[in-house]
Amino acid sequence: LKNKETYLLIFLFLFSFLIRIPVIFIFGDTRLDNEWGIIVNNLTDYGNFSLVNFGDFFVPSLFMPPLYAFYLYFFKIFHFNNEIYIQVVLFSQIILSSFSVVIFYNINKLFFSNKICILGTLIFSLFPLHIYACSQISSIILQSFLMITFFYFFLKTMKKNNFYNICFLSLTSGLLILLRGEFIAFFILSILYIALFLKMNLKSIVMIILLTIVVISPYLMRNIMLVDTITITKSIGYNLWKGNNPNSTVEGNANFDLNLREQINKVPKDKHYDINVDKVFLNEGLKNIKNNPTRYFGLYLKKILSFIFIDINSSYPNYYHLLHYLPVLFISITSVIGIILSKKNSYLMNFLILYFITNIAILSVFFILPRYNLAILPLQVIFSNVFFEYTKN
């Protein structure tokens, strides 16, 4: 039985890997664009993790969380030419995505019969958005991999809180904080959940917190030394404003009006530039919400529905392609039914449901891009498996 399962895991990895290779060559990005390109070039050419510079002065960046930028920078040390460099990055994302499928199967084993495990894992592996995302220079594949690893070790730690499980749970927690600023809220939620509902002993909880702090401490120290601030990222203001301004849709809108541009131009061009610019955006976003709460509450509800189901007004090319929106709609509907059918006395399943709802509630305050669906896809497939298991019986 053990050999049989090993062969299955190898098959899942190789199958997932091979079906993603053609997508890279057909749809794959060919260069680093926008923020990633600027930051990686500044790291490569000037040794500065910076998005904005004024002449020779590089502003210490707090706008972008650091992990994916350093992930991209890592491959620069091999001095590949641009074409090979991009291909190596995309192939590395295929490897992460394929490992995600293997780990996801092991998560499902904690809840479902073998047939349902295999079905759910194949759905996750073959989901068009999951396959396509591997071909894009975006942090979403790394986020998906780390999230699945986090869930796996969270569930393992709940069953057996040994040092091995605690170390990997803490490592993935720290890396996720360095990848997505909002994960700090989810980490706190996770700690509270295991303390209040799963009654983990205080020693293990303290160990998880301390080891997570150890993982993020080098970057925290960098920010303390460079900008006198204990923080990972300062972009909440920009993200709030982008999702809550007069031109915002579900996907947000980043067009500045003259008033906002003038405020930003007045910000002192010093080491605190990112912090002070974000304060400008935060004040504008809060002012917009305060002046027209009905409009932005309606938009918030629209974001929630678009996140769980589909965005009926998406501006993204190919969003309405049958291979995209039909699978998204299918998994959305079956996952909601699965949540309703789930056993309410399962603390582990309840944690996944709580995480799912909290994720949607928090991110919908800002804006929802199509790729965000991949971050919740593993949870949706698990909830759909509840539905599949119910119909099988």
Salt bridges, closest charged atoms under 4 A:
GLU5 OE2 - LYS109 NZ 2.90
ASP33 OD1 - ARG31 NE 2.93
GLU182 OE2 - ARG180 NE 2.83
ASP228 OD2 - LYS271 NZ 3.11
ASP228 OD2 - HIS272 NE2 3.55
GLU284 OE2 - LYS287 NZ 3.21
GLU389 OE2 - LYS392 NZ 3.11
